[in-house]
Amino acid sequence: MKLEKLFVPYDLGVKILEKGFDEEFVSHMVYIEKLPKKPDPPTITYANLFFAPMYQQVIDWFREKHKLVIDVGLSGDEECKFAGRIYDSFFPHMTKGRTGESDYYDTLEKIIYEALKLI
């Protein structure tokens, strides 16, 4: 898995900021060619700085600030696709869902877009 998948895409990040996301989210990623033997420093072959929240930060923000719980799991159909669900903690019987994606992170991105419509 590419580590970039852990961060929300740019367009989604902009929408989240517009809705009031105010958590710290400066993160970075560094690819290391080999782990060093002490005291040698690591050999870095690629470094990239991300200014984007991680998906988990966004999920926590929805739960803590808006009482919406976001969940992604297998849909249970024969094709083993993913399903995203939003649970309202004030009205637990009320859920909104989306199914049919073959990639976990595609499903997560789409269900977060749905959750943004609720706030």
N, C-alpha and C positions, 0 to 999 in steps of 0.2 A: 504494500500500500504506500502510495506517495503521501508524505507528510502534509502536502498542500491540501489534501482532502479534509484535514482537521479544521481548516479555517473556512469561514463563510466566504463565498465569492463576493467580488467587489460590489456588484449591483445590489445584492441582498444586504451587504454591510451598510450601504448608503441608506436603504429603506429603514433598516433597524435604527440607525442614528437619527433619522427624521422622526421616528416614533419615540425618541427619548432615551435610547440606550446610552448610559453614561458611565459604564464600567471601564476600568483601565483595560486596555487590550493591546498594548505594544508587545509583540512577540517576535521571536526570531528563530531562524532555522539555519543550521550549519551542517554541511556534509563533511565528514571527516574520512580521509582516505584510509588511515590506519590508527589504531589506538596506540599511543606511545608507551614506551617503557619509561618509568620515572627516571630522571627529572626532565626528559625531553618533551618539548611541546608537541601537540598533535600536528600532523600535516593536513592542512585544510585545502581541499580541492575546489570547493564551491561554497559560497555563502550568499544568502539572500535574506533580506530584512522584510518582514511582513508587518504591515500596520492594519491588522484585521482581527476581529474577535474570533475565538475558536467556537465551534458549534456548541460545545458544552457550556461555555459562558452564556451564550444566547439562550439555551434551554433553561439554565438556572435563572436568568433574568426574567423570562416569561413566568416561571414558577413563583419566584420571589416577589416580583413587582406587579404581576397581572393575574396571579392565581390560575395560570393556565399550565397544564402539564402536557408536554409533548413526548410522544412515544413512537418509536419505529420498530417494527418487528415483521416477521414473515406473515404474509397474508393468509396462509393456510390453503391456498389453492394448489392445484397440481403443478403449476409453472414455477412455484417457489419465488414469487415476486414479493416485494416488500410493501407494507401498508403503514401509513402514518396516521396517527390519531392525536387529537387534541381533547383533553379532558378539562372541564371547568371545575375547579375545586369548590366553588360555591354551589354549583349544580352538577354533582357528579354523574347524574344520569344523562346529562347533555354532552354529547361528543360530536366531533366533526372529524371526518376521515378522508383519506385519499389512498387509493391502491393502484397497483399495476406497474410499478417501477421495478426494474431489474437491478438497480444499483441502490445500495443503502443511502449513500450521500445525496443522490438525486432525489430520493424520497424525502429525506430530511430537509433539503432545501425547499421543496415544494410545500411540505406541511408547515414550515416556518412562514412562508408567504401567506398560507391560509390563516395562520395564527395572527399575523399582522393585521388582517382584515377585522379581527375581533377586538382590537384595542383602539 
